[in-house]
């Protein structure tokens, strides 16, 4: 077979590395087990090599022999032998002299070449989009370009293979059994740390947009930080906080206050007691080691926020993102006709980003003044500011209400209601928790 050397400059590839990888797979099942963690069939430049690779994997998955004779027989039965280069080519692959480098090194070279090819294709596509674009679509083109470059340069396939329904059913039954056998202790999503909320929702799920909304000073950010503490400190799941309302030092103090049970006003005013310092010292190692990433920089443009989210997910494996707060975000450089349209586009993009990254995104929003004009002042879902679209795109909406925020002598002082006003995959409910404002946290009523 020709090596197509004349196309090498146009399509980056490494045929010797591809042949070395296939040789190792044809000779060793240990090599197959390791190489499959690095490469996919699409990483091979030569179609014949991709066909040999996928045939070896098919045999390996069935527990059958993967030697050259078995691969040749299988390809012949499928009428693909000539497409794979023929029996003589496959036999020659397995009999070539052993390269000095390991098969994982060769696999990495194949993957690097594939990444360069994908990047070049993405660049050509982006150039075509930019050439044909109008100024009004610049933001959309920029986001599409960013997503294509991330997909091309990330060392994994853009999309997983489609799953047969039989496999989906088996996985579904396993999940149902795990939930049942755990009697509520197993959560398929990121745990919030609020027992009744986790029981209702099963945690915060991949691809979900969760909205926390309330009037000012009700504790919206506090509740979101509770989710972060549960995810990252209690369960070691990386999380990111994008905050326009508070600086990173303020976020750090609130998280530390909640974890160490040290009064936040003591930390802010410099009136720490000896007991406070002891509590801080006890919790500081766990808090400092938690995989929490705080961004308080200038990201008010949605495109900057989205780029940083993709970066943190790719480099830090972030599993939960908090956006504090939606009403301070702008869509981008292109002005939209109204704030309603802008919030609508932001909500849609946040939901799509959650789906793209397959993680939950929690967006904090401020309600309009309608609750203060009602007798009971309890918020309702249509109180979301500027944002019927937030309601439409959200999978879970939690409205936060505290009676003692309006009546200091309320018999429910110290209590808060988490009003689950929308739950796309389950029932709605009102969950009562304790608000420990001096520690900047909400806790289950049983913990008070």
Secondary structure, 3 states (H helix, E strand, C coil): CCCCHHHCCCCCCCHHHHHHHHHHHHHCHHHHHHHCCCCCHHHCCCHHHHHHHHHHHHHHHCCCCCCHHHHHHHHHHCCCCCCCCCHHHHHHHHHCCCCCCCHHHHHHHHHHHHHHHHHHHHHHHHHHHHHHCCHHHHHHHHHHHHHHHHHHHCCCCCCCCCCCHHHHHHHHHHHHHHHHHCCCCCCCCECCCCHHHHHHHCCECCCCEEEEEECCCCCHHHHHHHHHHHHHHHCCCCEEEEECCCCHHHHHHHHHHHHHCCCHHHHHHCCCCHHHHHHHHHHHHHHHHCCEEEECCCCCEHHHHHHHHHHHHHHHCCCEEEEECHHHCECCCCCCCCHHHHHHHHHHHHHHHHHHHCCEEEEEEEECHHHHHCCCCCCCHHHECCCHHHHHHCCEEEEEECHHHCCCCCCCCCEEEEEEEEECCCCCEEEEEEEEHHHCEEEEHHHC
